[in-house]
Amino acid sequence: MAVGTRDHVIRRRCLNRSCIKPEHLEIGSQADNKRDDWANWAYGVDPDYL
């Protein structure tokens, strides 16, 4: 996994909040996280699950 800047966060590519598998993690921005949340919500994923 690459090292990010101060503006980067560790993001999960899966919907499991407790997941820490390295292959499910990636570096991105908080905006990326929000886009993921909105996309999951639009596809019917329960917001309480996120």
Buried (B, 14 or more C-beta within 10 A) or exposed (E): EEEEEEEBBEBBEEEEEEEEEEEEBBBBBEEBBEEBEEEBEEEEBEEEEE
